[in-house]
Structures are given as structure tokens and as C-alpha cells.
Amino acid sequence: WCHFLIGYVCCNRRPRYDKARGKTRVNLGAAFQRWRDLRERKGLKTDEEVALFLLDRWVTLVWL
């Protein structure tokens, strides 16, 4: 039984959640602010949308 909640995730489930989330993390380092600026300028709601936008743009420029 969980004695307390962290955010809305049960404390017993958090390590499993963090491990799964860690597999999709990318360290942007110095590019972090540029990433956020692009996200805001393009009106993208999630980091996933930014990644897809950049991948689609790269494919268009390189492959076509």
C-alpha cells in the first residue's frame, strides 16, 4: 500500500515510471533554450512535436 503520493503517481510506482521515462530522454545541453524557443515560435505543444517537426524538416531537406 502506498503511504503518500508524489505528484499524482503512487510512491511505489515512481521508480518504474522514472526508468521507462529515462529511456526516451535526450540531453539537449546548450541547445535547450533554442529548443524551447522553436517550440514556442512554432506553437508546438509537446517536445515530441518539436522532435517530429525537426525530423520531418531534415528528411525534406536531405532526402528530397
C-alpha positions in Angstrom: 0.0 0.0 0.0 1.2 3.5 -0.8 1.5 5.8 2.2 1.9 9.0 0.2 1.6 10.4 -3.4 4.3 12.2 -5.3 2.5 14.4 -7.9 -0.3 12.0 -8.8 2.0 9.0 -9.1 2.0 6.5 -6.2 5.3 6.4 -4.5 5.6 2.6 -5.1 5.3 3.1 -8.9 7.6 6.0 -9.3 10.8 4.1 -9.9 9.2 2.1 -12.7 7.9 5.3 -14.2 11.2 7.0 -14.0 13.0 4.0 -15.6 10.6 3.9 -18.5 10.8 7.7 -18.9 14.6 7.6 -18.8 14.7 5.5 -22.0 13.3 8.4 -24.0 15.2 11.2 -22.5 17.6 13.3 -24.6 20.1 15.7 -23.1 19.9 18.9 -25.2 22.7 20.7 -23.2 23.4 24.1 -24.7 20.6 23.7 -27.3 17.9 23.6 -24.6 16.9 27.3 -24.9 16.9 27.1 -28.7 14.6 24.0 -28.4 12.2 25.9 -26.2 12.3 29.0 -28.4 11.5 26.9 -31.5 8.7 25.1 -29.6 7.1 28.5 -28.7 7.6 30.1 -32.1 6.0 27.2 -34.0 3.2 26.8 -31.4 4.1 23.2 -30.7 2.6 21.8 -27.5 5.0 19.0 -26.7 8.6 18.1 -27.0 7.5 15.2 -29.1 6.0 17.6 -31.6 9.3 19.6 -31.8 11.2 16.4 -32.4 8.9 15.3 -35.2 8.9 18.8 -36.7 12.7 18.7 -36.9 12.9 15.2 -38.2 10.3 16.0 -40.9 12.2 19.1 -41.9 15.5 17.2 -42.0 14.0 14.4 -44.2 12.6 17.1 -46.6 15.9 18.9 -46.9 18.2 15.8 -47.2 16.1 13.2 -48.9 14.1 15.2 -51.4 
